[in-house]
Amino acid sequence: MVRVRRHAQSVAALAVVASMAWGLLVVAGSQAAPAAPQRGGTVTIAVGTDALTLDPHNYLATTDIVVDNMIFDTLVSFDLNMKIRPRLALRWLYLGPTSWRFELRKDVKFSDGTPFNAQAAKVSLERAARSPRAAAFVGFIKQVDIVNEHTIVIQTNRPFAPVLNHLTSAVGGLMAPSSLGKPADDIKRQPVGTGPYMLREWIPNQRLVIVPNPTYWGDK
């Protein structure tokens, strides 16, 4: 579980504690082997600004994107060497100057239990392409055609070489269609994605708590 708290002074305090702990770790490391890492527990992070919305297509602050990256998946992402790797898309094929074919993962579910499929990808990507905030990243999308339940073709409105690079952006996060039919205030406060975490609680300017998504398709 990750707990994000808004407290400017705590940021400096944590930085000092972290640097002191590192110094102690270096000294102790020369005397004894470090303890084995353990899973679970709660991590509390102090930040200077609260999130403003958890709708990735209409983000307002950097904090929004940081949290959205943990709740939502994109079709592809960068690895540590800045190479494109699969995420919700297993494979992709360049069909021509304005067409890209993507084969989607099967047996993936959103955190509310609804299935991720071609229809979900189409609805979410076309919404992102029309959003004023997300348009700078995925505005090249003209439409998304469904080939079958787990295959889509993205049609672009012009030849656009960095299609894959732009699809790694968090503002291209894929949202559950079941959540998109809600009022705007509910969408921004009740995010539903396929990512490794999901929202448990958000009390503005106090705390934002995310917990592991038990149905996550990837590594726990």
C-alpha positions as CSV (number, residue, x, y, z in Angstrom):
1,M,0.0,0.0,0.0
2,V,1.2,3.5,-0.9
3,R,0.0,6.5,1.1
4,V,0.6,9.9,-0.3
5,R,0.3,12.9,2.0
6,R,0.5,16.6,1.3
7,H,2.9,18.4,3.7
8,A,5.6,20.6,2.3
9,Q,7.8,20.6,5.5
10,S,7.7,16.8,5.6
11,V,9.5,16.6,2.2
12,A,12.6,18.3,3.6
13,A,12.4,16.2,6.8
14,L,12.2,13.0,4.8
15,A,15.1,14.1,2.6
16,V,17.2,14.6,5.8
17,V,16.1,11.3,7.3
18,A,16.8,9.5,4.0
19,S,20.4,10.9,3.8
20,M,21.1,10.0,7.4
21,A,19.8,6.5,6.9
22,W,22.0,6.1,3.8
23,G,25.0,7.1,5.8
24,L,24.2,4.5,8.5
25,L,23.6,1.9,5.9
26,V,27.0,2.4,4.3
27,V,28.7,2.1,7.7
28,A,26.7,-0.9,8.7
29,G,27.2,-2.6,5.4
30,S,30.8,-3.1,6.0
31,Q,30.1,-5.0,9.2
32,A,27.1,-7.2,8.5
33,A,25.1,-8.5,5.5
34,P,21.9,-6.4,4.9
35,A,18.6,-8.0,5.9
36,A,16.6,-9.6,3.1
37,P,14.0,-7.3,1.6
38,Q,10.4,-8.0,2.7
39,R,7.2,-7.6,0.8
40,G,4.1,-5.9,2.0
41,G,3.5,-3.1,4.5
42,T,2.7,0.6,3.9
43,V,4.9,3.2,2.3
44,T,4.0,6.8,3.2
45,I,5.3,9.5,0.9
46,A,5.0,13.3,1.6
47,V,4.4,15.5,-1.4
48,G,4.0,19.3,-1.7
49,T,0.9,19.2,-3.9
50,D,-2.2,17.0,-3.8
51,A,-3.7,15.4,-6.9
52,L,-6.4,17.4,-8.6
53,T,-8.0,14.7,-10.8
54,L,-7.4,11.1,-11.5
55,D,-8.8,11.2,-15.0
56,P,-5.6,10.7,-17.0
57,H,-7.1,12.2,-20.2
58,N,-7.8,15.5,-18.4
59,Y,-4.9,15.8,-16.0
60,L,-4.2,19.1,-14.3
61,A,-1.0,18.5,-12.3
62,T,2.2,16.4,-12.2
63,T,0.9,14.6,-9.2
64,D,-2.1,13.4,-11.2
65,I,0.2,11.8,-13.7
66,V,2.3,10.1,-11.1
67,V,-0.7,8.4,-9.5
68,D,-2.3,7.6,-12.9
69,N,0.9,5.8,-13.9
70,M,0.2,3.3,-11.1
71,I,-3.5,2.9,-11.7
72,F,-3.7,2.8,-15.5
73,D,-1.9,0.9,-18.2
74,T,-1.0,2.0,-21.7
75,L,-0.7,0.0,-24.8
76,V,3.1,0.1,-24.8
77,S,5.8,1.6,-22.5
78,F,9.5,2.3,-22.3
79,D,12.0,0.0,-20.6
80,L,15.1,1.2,-18.7
81,N,17.0,1.5,-22.0
82,M,14.2,3.6,-23.5
83,K,13.2,0.8,-25.8
84,I,9.5,0.2,-26.6
85,R,8.1,-2.9,-24.8
86,P,4.7,-4.5,-24.6
87,R,2.2,-3.5,-22.0
88,L,-1.5,-4.0,-22.8
89,A,-0.5,-4.6,-26.4
90,L,1.5,-7.8,-26.9
91,R,2.4,-7.1,-30.6
92,W,2.1,-4.4,-33.1
93,L,2.5,-4.0,-36.8
94,Y,3.0,-0.9,-39.1
95,L,0.4,-1.3,-41.8
96,G,1.1,2.0,-43.7
97,P,1.7,5.7,-43.2
98,T,-1.6,6.1,-41.2
99,S,-2.4,2.6,-39.8
100,W,-1.0,0.6,-36.9
101,R,-2.3,-2.8,-35.9
102,F,-2.2,-3.9,-32.2
103,E,-2.8,-7.3,-30.7
104,L,-4.1,-6.9,-27.2
105,R,-3.5,-9.1,-24.1
106,K,-6.2,-11.6,-23.3
107,D,-7.7,-12.4,-19.9
108,V,-7.0,-8.8,-18.6
109,K,-9.6,-7.2,-16.3
110,F,-10.1,-3.7,-15.0
111,S,-10.0,-3.4,-11.2
112,D,-13.8,-3.4,-11.1
113,G,-13.9,-6.8,-12.7
114,T,-15.0,-5.7,-16.2
115,P,-13.0,-7.2,-19.1
116,F,-10.3,-5.4,-21.1
117,N,-10.9,-5.9,-24.8
118,A,-10.8,-4.1,-28.2
119,Q,-14.0,-2.2,-27.4
120,A,-12.6,-0.9,-24.1
121,A,-9.4,0.2,-25.9
122,K,-11.3,1.9,-28.7
123,V,-13.6,3.9,-26.3
124,S,-10.7,5.0,-24.1
125,L,-8.2,6.0,-26.9
126,E,-10.8,7.9,-28.9
127,R,-11.8,9.8,-25.7
128,A,-8.2,10.6,-25.0
129,A,-7.6,11.9,-28.6
130,R,-10.5,14.3,-28.2
131,S,-9.5,15.6,-24.8
132,P,-7.9,19.1,-24.9
133,R,-5.3,18.0,-22.3
134,A,-4.4,14.7,-23.9
135,A,-4.5,15.9,-27.5
136,A,-0.9,17.0,-27.5
137,F,0.1,13.4,-26.9
138,V,-2.5,11.2,-28.7
139,G,-4.3,13.8,-30.8
140,F,-2.8,12.0,-33.9
141,I,-5.5,9.3,-33.5
142,K,-8.3,9.7,-36.0
143,Q,-10.2,6.6,-35.1
144,V,-9.8,3.1,-33.7
145,D,-11.1,0.2,-35.7
146,I,-12.0,-3.2,-34.1
147,V,-10.7,-6.2,-36.0
148,N,-11.7,-8.8,-33.4
149,E,-12.1,-9.0,-29.6
150,H,-8.4,-8.6,-29.0
151,T,-7.1,-6.7,-32.1
152,I,-7.4,-3.1,-33.0
153,V,-6.2,-0.8,-35.8
154,I,-5.3,2.7,-34.9
155,Q,-5.9,5.1,-37.8
156,T,-4.0,8.4,-37.6
157,N,-5.0,11.6,-39.1
158,R,-1.7,12.1,-40.8
159,P,1.6,10.2,-41.2
160,F,3.1,10.4,-37.7
161,A,6.5,8.6,-37.0
162,P,6.6,8.6,-33.2
163,V,3.2,6.8,-32.7
164,L,4.6,4.2,-30.3
165,N,6.6,6.8,-28.3
166,H,3.4,8.9,-27.7
167,L,1.4,5.9,-26.8
168,T,3.6,5.4,-23.7
169,S,2.3,8.6,-22.2
170,A,0.1,8.2,-19.1
171,V,-2.5,10.5,-20.7
172,G,-3.1,7.5,-23.1
173,G,-4.0,5.4,-20.1
174,L,-6.9,3.0,-20.8
175,M,-9.9,3.5,-18.6
176,A,-12.8,1.1,-18.0
177,P,-15.8,1.9,-20.2
178,S,-18.0,1.3,-17.1
179,S,-16.4,4.3,-15.4
180,L,-16.7,6.6,-18.4
181,G,-20.4,6.7,-18.3
182,K,-20.4,8.4,-15.0
183,P,-20.6,12.2,-14.2
184,A,-17.3,14.0,-14.7
185,D,-16.7,14.5,-10.9
186,D,-17.1,10.7,-10.4
187,I,-14.7,9.9,-13.2
188,K,-11.9,12.1,-11.8
189,R,-12.3,10.7,-8.3
190,Q,-13.1,7.0,-9.0
191,P,-10.5,5.8,-11.4
192,V,-10.8,2.3,-12.8
193,G,-7.8,0.9,-14.7
194,T,-5.9,-2.3,-15.3
195,G,-2.6,-1.2,-13.6
196,P,-0.8,-2.7,-10.6
197,Y,-2.6,-0.4,-8.1
198,M,-6.1,0.8,-7.5
199,L,-7.5,3.7,-5.4
200,R,-8.7,2.8,-1.9
201,E,-9.2,6.3,-0.4
202,W,-8.7,9.9,-1.4
203,I,-9.4,12.7,1.1
204,P,-8.2,15.9,-0.7
205,N,-5.3,17.7,0.9
206,Q,-5.0,15.0,3.6
207,R,-4.2,11.6,2.0
208,L,-4.5,9.5,-1.1
209,V,-4.2,5.8,-0.6
210,I,-3.6,3.2,-3.3
211,V,-3.4,-0.6,-2.8
212,P,-2.3,-3.5,-5.0
213,N,-4.8,-4.5,-7.7
214,P,-5.5,-8.2,-7.0
215,T,-6.5,-8.8,-10.6
216,Y,-3.4,-7.2,-12.1
217,W,-2.1,-9.2,-15.1
218,G,1.6,-8.5,-14.5
219,D,4.2,-9.1,-11.8
220,K,2.8,-8.5,-8.3
